[in-house]
Amino acid sequence: MALRFATREEVAVGIVNAISTVSALQLVERQHQEITSNVSYPLAYVNEVREERTRLLKDVIKVSAQFAIVVADKSDDGSDMSTILNTLVASVAIALLEDLTLDSKVYNLKVSAIDTDEGFLAPYCVGVMTVRVDYYSQA
């Protein structure tokens, strides 16, 4: 078995590509978008939160990283935003779980937490998914 190496940006792009398959999302970005700005909804953006590096060999580093996926939608027609948000978050989670290795870039991917705004930002609804990813990097 060959050891596959990746960079943080390759992993982030892999996450973006995986959630881009969710047909309900109008916008999927790597960079932060203002939720209340004039953008297409529903949207998702991916940011890295934290990473921990452990040197295994002289030139091999195990990286455990956390990424935040922010999913947001807007409704002016009084729709049940909780149901809409839950459906979007579930769709994004399923898209991630369909390719746990992100096209062989990582060896472990896990959705570790899901938090929502619980309707406080109406007419916007926002969910944040924390995804833990483990991969190898070169020194």
C-alpha positions in Angstrom: 0.0 0.0 0.0 1.5 3.3 -1.1 1.3 6.3 1.3 -0.6 9.2 -0.3 0.3 12.8 0.6 -1.9 15.8 0.5 -1.8 19.5 1.5 -4.4 21.4 3.5 -5.6 23.2 0.4 -6.0 19.9 -1.6 -8.1 18.6 1.3 -10.2 21.8 1.4 -10.7 21.6 -2.4 -11.7 18.0 -2.0 -14.4 19.0 0.6 -15.6 21.7 -1.7 -15.8 19.3 -4.6 -17.7 16.7 -2.5 -20.4 19.2 -1.3 -20.6 20.8 -4.8 -22.5 17.6 -5.8 -25.5 18.7 -3.6 -27.9 20.0 -6.3 -29.8 22.2 -3.8 -26.8 24.4 -3.2 -26.6 27.5 -5.4 -23.1 28.6 -4.2 -20.2 26.6 -2.8 -17.1 28.5 -2.0 -13.7 27.9 -0.4 -13.7 31.4 1.2 -15.9 33.0 3.8 -19.1 34.7 2.5 -21.1 37.2 4.5 -24.4 35.4 5.2 -26.4 38.6 5.0 -24.7 39.8 1.8 -26.3 39.8 -1.7 -25.3 36.2 -2.7 -27.1 33.2 -4.1 -28.9 31.0 -1.6 -28.7 28.3 -0.4 -24.9 28.5 0.0 -22.1 26.7 1.7 -18.5 27.7 2.4 -15.5 25.8 3.7 -12.8 27.1 6.1 -10.1 25.4 8.0 -10.4 25.9 11.8 -7.5 24.1 13.3 -4.9 21.5 12.6 -2.6 19.3 14.6 0.7 18.0 13.1 2.6 14.9 14.4 5.9 14.0 12.8 5.9 10.2 12.2 9.1 9.8 10.2 11.8 12.2 9.0 9.6 13.4 6.0 6.1 12.2 6.9 3.7 14.2 9.0 0.3 13.0 10.1 -2.2 16.0 10.1 -5.5 16.0 12.0 -7.4 19.0 10.8 -10.8 20.4 11.5 -12.8 22.2 8.8 -16.0 24.3 9.3 -18.7 24.0 6.6 -21.2 26.8 6.9 -24.5 26.1 5.3 -27.0 29.0 4.9 -30.3 29.8 3.3 -32.7 32.7 3.2 -36.5 32.7 3.0 -38.8 35.7 2.9 -42.0 33.7 2.4 -42.4 32.3 5.9 -41.2 28.8 5.1 -40.2 26.4 7.9 -36.5 27.4 8.0 -35.7 24.6 10.5 -36.8 21.9 8.0 -35.0 23.6 5.1 -31.8 23.9 7.1 -32.0 20.3 8.4 -32.5 19.0 4.8 -29.5 21.1 3.5 -27.2 19.9 6.4 -28.2 16.3 5.8 -27.6 16.6 2.1 -24.1 18.0 2.7 -23.3 15.3 5.3 -24.4 12.6 2.9 -22.3 14.1 0.1 -19.2 14.0 2.4 -19.9 10.4 3.5 -20.1 9.2 -0.1 -16.4 9.7 -0.5 -14.7 9.3 2.9 -11.2 9.5 1.4 -11.9 12.6 -0.8 -10.6 10.9 -3.8 -7.7 9.2 -1.9 -6.4 12.4 -0.4 -7.3 11.6 3.3 -7.5 8.4 5.2 -10.2 9.4 7.7 -13.1 11.9 7.5 -15.8 12.3 10.1 -18.6 14.9 10.7 -17.9 15.6 14.4 -20.5 18.3 15.2 -23.5 20.1 13.7 -24.7 23.4 15.2 -27.5 25.6 14.0 -28.7 29.1 14.7 -32.1 27.7 15.8 -34.0 30.5 14.0 -32.4 33.5 15.6 -31.1 35.0 12.4 -34.5 34.9 10.5 -35.0 35.3 7.6 -31.6 33.5 7.4 -30.9 30.1 8.7 -27.3 29.0 9.3 -25.8 25.6 10.2 -22.2 24.9 10.9 -20.7 21.4 10.4 -17.4 20.6 11.9 -15.5 18.0 9.9 -12.4 16.2 11.2 -10.0 15.0 8.5 -6.8 13.0 9.0 -4.2 12.9 6.2 -0.5 12.6 5.6 1.7 15.5 4.5 5.4 15.7 3.5 7.8 17.6 5.6 
